Each structure stands twice: as C-alpha cells, then as structure tokens.
Amino acid sequence: MIVYGKNVLKDIDLKKIRKVYLVENFRDKDIIQYLEQNHIRYFYRPKNQMDKMIKGNHQGVIIEIDDYQYASFENAFNSNFIVALDHIEDVHNFGAIIRTCEAAGVKTILIPKDRSVRVNDIVMKTSCGAVDRVNIILVNNLCDALKKLQKANYFVYSAFMDGEDYETIDYADKKILVIGNEGKGISKIIEGITDVRIGIPMRGEINSLNASVAAGILIFKMK
C-alpha cells in the first residue's frame, strides 16, 4: 500500500514501513533525521515521478507500507462497545469515524465486504494514524455478524433520524452502535434486527448530520 504526507509518516507503525520516497532537493531535516534514527530506507525521486505515484498532495513524502491486515471476527467478543458501519462509502467519513473511535477508547469496528469503503491511503491520512490503534474487522455479512454478537448478549443500537433521543436511553453494558450509509441510512435487513433505534434531535432547520459527526456524538455518549 502507498500512503503519503509528513504527518502520516510519523503516525504509521514503524514495523509496517517498507521504504520511503522523498522528492529531489527535499529539505525537511526533521523528516530525514526521523528516517535515519529509525533505520528506515529512503530514496530520492524527481517530482514528476512522485506526482505520478499518487493523486494527493504528498508534501514530498511517499511511504510504501505493508497492506492493511484486518482483525478476525473473534476479536470482536473482547470488546464491550463495538461500532458497526452499514455500508459507509465515503473514505473521509470512514477515516474520521476511526479517529473518533480511537479517541473515545473504542477498539473494534465492523465493516461489510460488499458496497463498503476499505482501508486505503486516504483513510490512513484522515484517521491520523488511528487505523493502527483499533481493530477493524471485515465481515462477509454484517447482519449475520450482528446476530452472532446478539447471541452473546450484545444490544444493537442503530442510528435513525427519527430514533429515540440518544440522551434518554439507558445503554446496555455490551453494545453495538450501527451507523448507516451516507445517503440511504440503515439498511432494511439491519433495521430488522435492531434492538433500539436511536436518534439525535435536530433543533435547527437542517434535519440531518454528516455520518461521521453523528457517529462522534453518539460514540462519546454511549462510551
């Protein structure tokens, strides 16, 4: 996997870095010192070659790392609070939710294999290194995974615009928060197994929130 940026370099687990490319005439002494102190291989490349490697603003730093390794589903049972993403498609939303989970102490995130964003370079950059500090689990079928967790006494709380006020709920000790797709919300099949529909009351003229913003509000309340 290829990621990029000065801050991303320092956020990544050193063990995952294979090598680093720096633009010719790179002058950030702190970055070079960081690479040398940690015995990370680095190579200089012309800017036009760097620009062809990635589409974003690489800041003269491109990092080749090991592909992301998703955690096994069995790890989910070690967490009392799990966040499940029901077909989130925006990479920036995904990265922001990962960052919020890590900040709140939530260590487990479930995502489905189909019609869902995966961990990529933009997610890595948006999460500010949080990807390496949480367990992201890729499941074949999100509904089946949630049913298995329910059998282990987890309660499923799904976010709906018309759900019960999130501040009035007495949350279970073992719980799962489900955040739905940016446009379609919670899918019908997940709605069918939901234990409690929760919502954030809208008191302004705008009747909905960005998925990552809503997730942040709910995560910190439920935690």
C-alpha positions as CSV (number, residue, x, y, z in Angstrom):
1,M,0.0,0.0,0.0
2,I,1.2,3.5,-0.8
3,V,0.4,6.4,1.6
4,Y,1.8,9.9,1.8
5,G,2.5,13.0,3.8
6,K,4.8,14.2,6.5
7,N,2.4,13.7,9.4
8,V,1.3,10.3,8.1
9,L,4.9,9.1,8.1
10,K,5.2,9.7,11.8
11,D,1.8,8.3,12.6
12,I,2.5,4.9,11.0
13,D,3.7,1.9,12.9
14,L,7.4,1.7,12.1
15,K,7.2,-2.0,11.6
16,K,4.9,-1.6,8.6
17,I,7.1,0.8,6.7
18,R,9.0,-0.9,3.8
19,K,10.6,2.2,2.3
20,V,10.1,5.9,1.8
21,Y,10.5,8.1,-1.3
22,L,11.5,11.8,-0.9
23,V,11.3,14.4,-3.6
24,E,14.6,15.6,-5.0
25,N,16.0,18.5,-3.0
26,F,13.9,17.6,0.0
27,R,14.9,20.0,2.8
28,D,13.0,18.9,5.9
29,K,15.8,18.0,8.2
30,D,13.4,16.7,10.9
31,I,12.0,14.1,8.5
32,I,15.4,13.0,7.3
33,Q,16.6,12.7,10.9
34,Y,13.5,10.7,11.8
35,L,14.1,8.3,8.9
36,E,17.8,7.8,9.8
37,Q,17.2,7.4,13.5
38,N,14.7,4.7,12.9
39,H,16.8,3.0,10.2
40,I,14.1,3.5,7.5
41,R,15.3,3.1,3.9
42,Y,14.6,6.2,1.8
43,F,15.2,7.2,-1.8
44,Y,15.1,10.4,-3.7
45,R,12.8,10.7,-6.8
46,P,12.1,13.5,-9.3
47,K,8.9,15.4,-8.5
48,N,7.2,14.3,-11.8
49,Q,7.7,10.7,-10.8
50,M,6.3,11.3,-7.3
51,D,3.2,13.1,-8.8
52,K,2.5,10.0,-10.9
53,M,2.6,7.7,-7.9
54,I,-0.3,9.4,-6.0
55,K,-3.1,11.9,-6.7
56,G,-3.0,13.8,-3.5
57,N,-0.6,16.4,-2.0
58,H,2.3,14.2,-1.0
59,Q,4.4,17.0,0.5
60,G,7.5,15.4,-0.9
61,V,7.0,12.2,1.1
62,I,5.6,8.9,-0.2
63,I,5.6,5.8,2.0
64,E,5.4,2.2,0.9
65,I,3.9,0.1,3.7
66,D,2.5,-3.4,4.2
67,D,-1.1,-3.9,3.2
68,Y,-3.6,-3.4,6.0
69,Q,-4.4,-6.5,7.9
70,Y,-8.0,-6.7,9.1
71,A,-8.6,-8.3,12.5
72,S,-10.5,-11.6,12.9
73,F,-14.2,-11.6,13.9
74,E,-13.3,-13.5,17.1
75,N,-11.6,-10.3,18.4
76,A,-15.0,-8.5,18.5
77,F,-16.1,-10.5,21.5
78,N,-13.2,-8.9,23.5
79,S,-14.9,-5.5,23.3
80,N,-17.9,-4.3,25.2
81,F,-18.5,-1.5,22.8
82,I,-18.4,-2.1,19.0
83,V,-19.1,0.4,16.2
84,A,-20.5,-1.2,13.0
85,L,-20.7,0.7,9.7
86,D,-23.6,-0.3,7.5
87,H,-22.1,0.3,4.0
88,I,-20.3,3.6,4.6
89,E,-18.9,4.6,1.3
90,D,-17.0,7.9,1.9
91,V,-13.4,7.5,2.7
92,H,-13.2,10.7,4.7
93,N,-16.2,9.7,6.8
94,F,-14.6,6.3,7.5
95,G,-11.3,7.9,8.4
96,A,-13.0,10.4,10.7
97,I,-15.0,7.6,12.4
98,I,-11.9,5.6,13.0
99,R,-10.2,8.6,14.6
100,T,-13.2,9.2,16.8
101,C,-13.3,5.6,17.9
102,E,-9.7,5.6,18.9
103,A,-10.1,9.0,20.8
104,A,-13.1,7.6,22.7
105,G,-11.4,4.3,23.5
106,V,-13.5,2.2,21.2
107,K,-11.2,-0.6,19.9
108,T,-13.5,-2.5,17.5
109,I,-15.1,-1.5,14.2
110,L,-17.1,-3.8,11.9
111,I,-17.4,-3.2,8.2
112,P,-19.0,-5.4,5.5
113,K,-17.0,-6.6,2.5
114,D,-19.6,-5.5,-0.1
115,R,-20.5,-2.0,-1.0
116,S,-18.3,-0.5,1.7
117,V,-15.2,1.6,1.9
118,R,-11.9,-0.2,2.8
119,V,-8.8,1.0,4.5
120,N,-6.8,2.9,1.8
121,D,-4.3,5.8,1.6
122,I,-7.0,8.5,2.2
123,V,-8.5,6.6,5.2
124,M,-5.0,6.3,6.6
125,K,-4.4,10.0,6.2
126,T,-7.8,11.1,7.5
127,S,-7.6,8.9,10.6
128,C,-4.2,10.4,11.6
129,G,-2.7,7.1,12.5
130,A,-5.7,5.8,14.4
131,V,-6.1,2.9,11.9
132,D,-3.1,1.2,13.6
133,R,-4.7,1.6,17.1
134,V,-8.1,-0.1,16.6
135,N,-9.3,-3.4,15.3
136,I,-11.1,-3.1,12.0
137,I,-12.9,-6.3,11.2
138,L,-14.1,-7.1,7.6
139,V,-17.1,-9.4,7.7
140,N,-18.8,-11.3,4.8
141,N,-22.3,-10.4,6.1
142,L,-22.9,-7.6,8.6
143,C,-26.3,-8.8,9.6
144,D,-25.1,-12.3,10.4
145,A,-22.2,-10.9,12.4
146,L,-24.5,-8.8,14.4
147,K,-26.8,-11.7,15.1
148,K,-23.9,-13.7,16.4
149,L,-23.0,-10.9,18.8
150,Q,-26.6,-10.6,19.9
151,K,-26.5,-14.2,20.9
152,A,-23.6,-13.2,23.1
153,N,-25.8,-10.6,24.8
154,Y,-24.8,-7.6,22.8
155,F,-27.5,-5.0,22.2
156,V,-27.7,-3.4,18.8
157,Y,-28.4,0.4,18.7
158,S,-28.9,1.7,15.2
159,A,-28.9,5.4,14.3
160,F,-32.0,6.8,12.7
161,M,-33.2,10.3,12.1
162,D,-36.5,9.6,13.8
163,G,-35.0,7.3,16.5
164,E,-35.4,7.7,20.3
165,D,-33.5,10.6,21.8
166,Y,-30.0,9.2,22.4
167,E,-29.6,11.1,25.7
168,T,-32.6,9.4,27.3
169,I,-31.5,5.8,26.8
170,D,-30.0,3.5,29.4
171,Y,-27.4,1.7,27.4
172,A,-26.5,-1.9,27.9
173,D,-23.1,-2.9,29.1
174,K,-22.4,-4.8,25.9
175,K,-23.5,-2.7,23.0
176,I,-23.1,-2.1,19.3
177,L,-23.7,1.2,17.6
178,V,-24.6,0.9,13.9
179,I,-24.1,3.9,11.6
180,G,-25.8,3.8,8.2
181,N,-24.9,4.7,4.7
182,E,-24.4,8.4,4.0
183,G,-27.4,8.5,1.6
184,K,-29.6,5.5,2.4
185,G,-29.1,5.2,6.1
186,I,-29.6,1.9,7.9
187,S,-30.4,-0.9,5.6
188,K,-33.8,-2.7,6.0
189,I,-32.1,-6.0,7.0
190,I,-30.1,-4.3,9.8
191,E,-33.2,-2.4,10.9
192,G,-35.0,-5.7,11.2
193,I,-32.6,-7.0,13.9
194,T,-32.0,-3.7,15.7
195,D,-32.8,-3.7,19.4
196,V,-33.2,0.1,19.8
197,R,-33.5,2.9,17.2
198,I,-31.6,5.9,18.5
199,G,-31.5,9.4,17.1
200,I,-30.1,12.9,17.6
201,P,-32.9,15.5,17.9
202,M,-32.5,18.3,15.3
203,R,-33.4,21.7,16.6
204,G,-32.4,23.8,13.6
205,E,-33.6,23.9,10.0
206,I,-31.1,21.3,8.9
207,N,-32.6,17.8,9.5
208,S,-29.6,15.6,9.3
209,L,-25.9,15.4,10.2
210,N,-22.9,14.1,8.4
211,A,-22.4,10.4,9.2
212,S,-19.0,10.9,11.0
213,V,-20.4,13.9,13.0
214,A,-23.4,11.8,14.1
215,A,-21.1,8.9,15.0
216,G,-18.9,11.1,17.1
217,I,-21.8,12.5,19.1
218,L,-23.3,9.0,19.7
219,I,-19.9,7.3,20.4
220,F,-18.9,9.7,23.2
221,K,-22.4,9.5,24.8
222,M,-22.6,5.7,24.7
223,K,-19.0,5.2,25.8
